[in-house]
Amino acid sequence: MIRIDSIWLATEPLDMRAGTDTALARVVTVFGAAQPHCAYLFANKRANRMKVLVHDGVGIWLAARRLNQGKFHWPGVHRGLKAELDAEQLQALVLGLPWQRIGSGGAITVL
């Protein structure tokens, strides 16, 4: 449907009242630019709501998700202002699962 080559997560909370222009301004501030075919994820302070801004190469898409129970496993600001996820980690994050344990981040390299 929409081609997404990179998925980026911002660790600082975003006010969920923010619209497309405010979210785009935050992307430019945190990531330097909104790159085509990239998704940028933001959560509120309680981490129970998420907004995703996607630049599809032509325009901007803004989607929102809210968990009725629990919260998203969002890294704290102390780990840096941004993190890159793969598609499998995104699927886990959207479901409210601990995405940090999935993909290359959970690889065992030493016995």
C-alpha positions in Angstrom: 0.0 0.0 0.0 2.4 2.7 1.2 6.1 1.9 0.7 8.1 2.4 3.9 11.8 1.8 3.8 12.8 3.1 7.2 10.9 3.4 10.5 12.1 5.9 13.1 10.9 6.3 16.6 11.2 9.6 18.6 11.7 9.2 22.3 10.4 12.6 23.4 6.6 12.7 23.9 4.4 14.5 21.4 1.1 16.2 22.3 -1.5 14.0 20.7 -3.5 17.2 19.8 -0.8 17.9 17.2 -1.8 17.9 13.6 0.1 17.1 10.5 2.0 20.4 10.4 3.1 20.2 14.1 4.1 16.5 13.7 6.1 17.4 10.5 7.8 20.2 12.3 8.8 17.7 15.1 10.2 15.3 12.5 12.3 18.0 11.0 13.6 19.1 14.4 14.4 15.6 15.7 15.4 13.8 12.4 16.7 16.7 10.3 14.2 16.1 7.5 11.2 14.1 6.5 12.7 11.6 4.1 10.6 10.0 1.4 9.4 6.4 2.2 10.1 6.8 5.9 7.7 6.5 8.9 8.2 8.6 12.1 6.6 7.4 15.3 5.7 9.5 18.4 3.9 8.7 21.6 2.3 10.8 24.3 3.7 11.1 27.9 1.7 8.1 29.2 2.7 6.0 26.1 -0.9 4.8 25.5 -1.3 6.8 22.3 0.9 6.9 19.2 1.0 9.0 16.0 2.8 7.9 12.9 3.8 10.4 10.2 4.7 8.9 6.8 6.2 10.7 3.8 5.2 8.6 0.8 7.3 10.6 -1.7 4.3 12.7 -2.8 2.6 13.8 0.4 2.3 13.3 4.1 0.1 10.7 6.0 -0.7 11.0 9.7 -2.2 8.1 11.6 -3.0 7.7 15.2 -3.4 4.6 17.5 -4.7 4.3 21.0 -4.4 1.3 23.3 -7.5 0.8 25.5 -5.4 -1.1 28.1 -1.7 -1.0 28.8 0.8 1.1 27.1 3.4 1.1 24.3 6.9 0.0 25.2 8.6 3.3 24.5 12.2 4.0 25.2 13.1 6.9 27.5 14.8 10.0 26.3 18.0 8.9 28.2 18.6 6.4 25.4 18.8 9.2 22.8 16.2 11.2 20.9 15.6 8.7 18.2 15.8 5.0 17.4 15.4 2.9 14.1 13.1 -0.1 14.0 12.5 -2.8 11.5 9.1 -3.9 10.3 8.9 -6.8 12.7 9.7 -4.5 15.7 7.1 -2.1 14.4 4.4 -4.8 14.4 5.3 -5.7 18.0 5.3 -2.1 19.1 1.8 -1.4 17.6 0.4 -4.4 19.5 1.9 -3.1 22.7 4.6 -5.9 22.9 8.2 -5.4 24.0 9.7 -4.7 20.6 13.2 -4.3 21.9 13.5 -8.1 22.2 12.6 -8.7 18.6 14.9 -8.6 15.5 18.6 -7.8 15.6 18.3 -6.0 18.9 17.7 -9.4 20.6 20.5 -11.3 18.8 22.8 -13.4 20.9 26.4 -12.9 19.7 28.5 -14.3 22.6 28.3 -17.7 24.4 
